[in-house]
């Protein structure tokens, strides 16, 4: 199992970078830090399309 943490520093501003990293690194579990987005602005659909869920 591959567990990773990623300091995204603003998920909506860096979503493209995050999605590219997820595709390259292929971690099983990711802990995102510094999201800087309220729940209603979290890009849940894009994360799910990349094959991940969010809690």
Secondary structure, DSSP 8 states (H G I E B T S, - for coil): --EEEEE-SSTTTSHHHHHHHHHHH--SEEEEE-----GGGS-HHHHHHTT----
